[in-house]
């Protein structure tokens, strides 16, 4: 077989290969009491290297509603410090994956984060709060931590089945026993 005929019979490389994406580092400290686990950052979050960066994502408005007497800062770094001061950390179930777009249903070849050191780094951790169904699918991976897990309604703009007020109520109900809101 000559080189030219080999090229004709070869399967062409996909014109739009699905990218392998890397997630964000956890936001946590020794005083984190609740770890909010998403599935994997959306395209807007990855582009800005910020959790819940999509302007229609309800995560930050929900957090602001939980502490109305302590206004949430607008700058991202200050928001993260504000969240940590309230005992809440952020991370995702997946460390990396292949995905086009932002939908969980498009995630392929996912690799889960290593949760082995999570409790050691955050010894006051008392609750794992899964932001949506895709994250909660992996709650058994965290059972070795001996912590309760709760599935909360997704804050994603793709979850249009609940109004913001309903999401706030669900998140508040989950956070109250641990944080005493």
MARRO-545684 format. One record per residue (C-alpha): residue number from 1; residue in three letters; x, y, z. Coordinates in pm, 1 decimal, decimal comma, padded with zeros to 6 digits. Layout:
BEGIN
[NUM "ala" [X Y Z]] ...
This chain:
BEGIN
[1 "unk" [00000,0 00000,0 00000,0]] [2 "unk" [00148,3 00332,9 -00097,1]] [3 "unk" [00139,4 00638,5 00121,3]] [4 "unk" [-00128,9 00814,1 -00081,1]] [5 "unk" [-00375,6 00524,2 -00064,1]] [6 "unk" [-00310,2 00492,6 00310,6]] [7 "unk" [-00418,8 00854,2 00353,5]] [8 "unk" [-00737,8 00791,9 00159,3]] [9 "unk" [-00832,9 00494,8 00376,5]] [10 "unk" [-00739,6 00662,9 00706,0]] [11 "unk" [-01014,3 00798,6 00926,8]] [12 "unk" [-00983,1 01176,1 00925,5]] [13 "unk" [-00931,5 01353,8 01254,8]] [14 "unk" [-01246,3 01525,9 01380,8]] [15 "unk" [-01266,9 01882,5 01253,5]] [16 "unk" [-01385,7 02005,8 01593,1]] [17 "unk" [-01223,8 01789,5 01860,8]] [18 "unk" [-01388,7 01809,7 02201,0]] [19 "unk" [-01151,8 01993,4 02435,3]] [20 "unk" [-01028,1 01848,0 02761,8]] [21 "unk" [-01100,8 02109,9 03024,5]] [22 "unk" [-00942,7 02157,8 03367,3]] [23 "unk" [-01157,2 02263,3 03663,5]] [24 "unk" [-01093,2 02531,8 03922,4]] [25 "unk" [-00904,2 02499,9 04249,2]] [26 "unk" [-01113,4 02456,1 04562,8]] [27 "unk" [-01206,7 02754,4 04775,0]] [28 "unk" [-01185,1 02632,7 05133,6]] [29 "unk" [-01000,4 02686,6 05459,0]] [30 "unk" [-00971,9 02529,4 05802,3]] [31 "unk" [-01303,9 02686,0 05907,9]] [32 "unk" [-01513,4 02566,3 05613,5]] [33 "unk" [-01829,0 02403,5 05752,9]] [34 "unk" [-02020,6 02345,2 05428,4]] [35 "unk" [-01856,5 02243,8 05101,8]] [36 "unk" [-02072,1 02323,9 04800,0]] [37 "unk" [-01987,3 02084,3 04519,1]] [38 "unk" [-02092,1 02161,0 04166,9]] [39 "unk" [-02037,6 01925,2 03877,0]] [40 "unk" [-01790,1 02121,8 03661,8]] [41 "unk" [-01757,0 02495,2 03585,1]] [42 "unk" [-01951,1 02624,2 03286,9]] [43 "unk" [-01786,5 02796,6 02993,1]] [44 "unk" [-01827,9 03146,1 03145,8]] [45 "unk" [-01673,3 03031,2 03474,8]] [46 "unk" [-01378,9 02867,6 03300,8]] [47 "unk" [-01320,2 03173,0 03082,8]] [48 "unk" [-01317,3 03402,9 03387,0]] [49 "unk" [-01161,2 03143,9 03623,4]] [50 "unk" [-01441,5 03215,1 03870,5]] [51 "unk" [-01703,0 02988,2 04021,5]] [52 "unk" [-02059,0 03065,2 03908,5]] [53 "unk" [-01957,8 03343,9 03670,8]] [54 "unk" [-02254,9 03315,7 03433,5]] [55 "unk" [-02467,0 03626,8 03499,2]] [56 "unk" [-02789,4 03420,7 03510,2]] [57 "unk" [-02656,2 03160,6 03753,5]] [58 "unk" [-02842,4 03189,3 04083,1]] [59 "unk" [-02557,9 03082,0 04314,2]] [60 "unk" [-02436,4 03427,3 04421,7]] [61 "unk" [-02789,9 03573,9 04456,6]] [62 "unk" [-02884,7 03273,6 04674,4]] [63 "unk" [-02580,3 03326,6 04895,6]] [64 "unk" [-02661,4 03698,6 04925,4]] [65 "unk" [-03016,4 03610,5 05032,2]] [66 "unk" [-02885,8 03383,5 05309,7]] [67 "unk" [-02698,9 03671,3 05476,8]] [68 "unk" [-02904,0 03984,4 05398,4]] [69 "unk" [-02752,2 04181,7 05687,2]] [70 "unk" [-02399,0 04124,8 05553,5]] [71 "unk" [-02389,6 04260,9 05197,5]] [72 "unk" [-02207,2 04045,8 04946,7]] [73 "unk" [-01908,6 04220,8 04783,1]] [74 "unk" [-01913,8 04264,2 04407,2]] [75 "unk" [-01547,5 04178,2 04335,8]] [76 "unk" [-01491,8 03803,5 04297,3]] [77 "unk" [-01193,6 03769,3 04534,9]] [78 "unk" [-01384,1 03958,7 04804,4]] [79 "unk" [-01693,6 03743,0 04741,4]] [80 "unk" [-01486,5 03430,7 04797,5]] [81 "unk" [-01344,2 03570,4 05122,8]] [82 "unk" [-01698,8 03669,0 05228,1]] [83 "unk" [-01821,0 03316,6 05156,4]] [84 "unk" [-01533,7 03161,5 05353,7]] [85 "unk" [-01605,6 03398,3 05644,2]] [86 "unk" [-01956,2 03246,7 05649,2]] [87 "unk" [-01812,3 02893,1 05659,6]] [88 "unk" [-01888,9 02798,2 05299,6]] [89 "unk" [-01639,2 02654,4 05050,5]] [90 "unk" [-01665,0 02575,8 04679,3]] [91 "unk" [-01537,0 02297,2 04459,5]] [92 "unk" [-01657,6 02057,5 04192,5]] [93 "unk" [-01694,3 01682,8 04163,5]] [94 "unk" [-01496,4 01672,3 03838,6]] [95 "unk" [-01133,0 01779,2 03813,6]] [96 "unk" [-01138,4 01759,2 03434,7]] [97 "unk" [-01359,0 01644,9 03150,8]] [98 "unk" [-01428,8 01676,0 02782,8]] [99 "unk" [-01722,4 01900,4 02706,0]] [100 "unk" [-01851,1 02139,3 02444,3]] [101 "unk" [-02070,4 02410,8 02589,5]] [102 "unk" [-02177,0 02419,6 02953,7]] [103 "unk" [-02440,7 02150,7 02999,0]] [104 "unk" [-02376,1 01862,3 03238,5]] [105 "unk" [-02527,4 01628,0 02981,4]] [106 "unk" [-02235,0 01710,2 02747,5]] [107 "unk" [-01966,7 01599,9 02998,6]] [108 "unk" [-01755,4 01309,7 02872,5]] [109 "unk" [-01441,3 01135,1 02999,4]] [110 "unk" [-01470,9 01299,1 03339,4]] [111 "unk" [-01211,0 01251,5 03610,4]] [112 "unk" [-01328,8 01310,9 03966,8]] [113 "unk" [-01144,6 01532,9 04209,9]] [114 "unk" [-00944,3 01368,8 04486,7]] [115 "unk" [-01146,5 01417,5 04804,0]] [116 "unk" [-00904,5 01227,3 05028,7]] [117 "unk" [-00750,8 01541,0 05176,8]] [118 "unk" [-01069,1 01750,0 05188,3]] [119 "unk" [-01155,7 01673,0 05548,4]] [120 "unk" [-00793,4 01710,4 05663,2]] [121 "unk" [-00774,2 02056,6 05507,1]] [122 "unk" [-01114,4 02156,0 05644,8]] [123 "unk" [-01146,4 01980,3 05983,5]] [124 "unk" [-01467,5 02170,2 06073,1]] [125 "unk" [-01643,5 02040,3 05763,0]] [126 "unk" [-01994,4 01926,3 05861,0]] [127 "unk" [-02194,4 01904,9 05535,4]] [128 "unk" [-02145,6 01838,4 05165,4]] [129 "unk" [-02401,4 02037,6 04964,4]] [130 "unk" [-02437,0 01912,3 04607,3]] [131 "unk" [-02538,3 02183,6 04363,9]] [132 "unk" [-02764,3 01978,4 04139,4]] [133 "unk" [-02820,7 01620,0 04030,4]] [134 "unk" [-02495,5 01562,7 03840,3]] [135 "unk" [-02287,6 01646,4 04146,7]] [136 "unk" [-02511,1 01439,2 04373,7]] [137 "unk" [-02466,4 01132,6 04149,6]] [138 "unk" [-02121,1 01106,1 04308,6]] [139 "unk" [-02218,9 01147,7 04673,9]] [140 "unk" [-02110,8 00790,7 04749,9]] [141 "unk" [-01751,0 00887,6 04659,9]] [142 "unk" [-01752,9 01108,6 04969,8]] [143 "unk" [-01908,1 00864,5 05217,0]] [144 "unk" [-01564,7 00783,5 05359,5]] [145 "unk" [-01558,8 01137,5 05503,3]] [146 "unk" [-01845,2 01044,3 05734,9]] [147 "unk" [-02032,4 01363,8 05649,3]] [148 "unk" [-02394,7 01407,0 05551,3]] [149 "unk" [-02463,1 01500,0 05188,3]] [150 "unk" [-02761,3 01689,0 05059,0]] [151 "unk" [-02879,3 01740,0 04701,7]] [152 "unk" [-02984,1 02098,5 04639,1]] [153 "unk" [-03158,4 02243,7 04335,4]] [154 "unk" [-02910,4 02343,5 04070,1]] [155 "unk" [-02833,3 02713,1 04053,5]] [156 "unk" [-02762,0 02683,3 03680,7]] [157 "unk" [-02965,7 02890,7 03436,0]] [158 "unk" [-03045,4 02556,2 03268,2]] [159 "unk" [-03256,6 02469,5 03575,9]] [160 "unk" [-03561,9 02677,4 03497,0]] [161 "unk" [-03803,9 02440,9 03673,0]] [162 "unk" [-03779,6 02637,5 04000,7]] [163 "unk" [-03812,7 03005,1 04073,3]] [164 "unk" [-03526,0 03181,1 04251,8]] [165 "unk" [-03734,7 03212,6 04570,3]] [166 "unk" [-03789,4 02835,7 04577,6]] [167 "unk" [-03417,4 02773,3 04535,1]] [168 "unk" [-03336,6 03017,9 04817,2]] [169 "unk" [-03579,9 02835,6 05047,1]] [170 "unk" [-03423,8 02496,8 04968,4]] [171 "unk" [-03067,2 02620,6 05016,8]] [172 "unk" [-03160,3 02801,4 05339,9]] [173 "unk" [-03326,0 02487,7 05478,8]] [174 "unk" [-03008,4 02286,4 05409,3]] [175 "unk" [-02771,5 02547,7 05554,8]] [176 "unk" [-02968,2 02636,6 05871,4]] [177 "unk" [-02881,3 02326,5 06080,3]] [178 "unk" [-02508,6 02360,4 06007,6]] [179 "unk" [-02462,7 02737,5 06007,3]] [180 "unk" [-02751,8 02844,1 06232,3]] [181 "unk" [-02881,0 03106,6 05990,8]] 
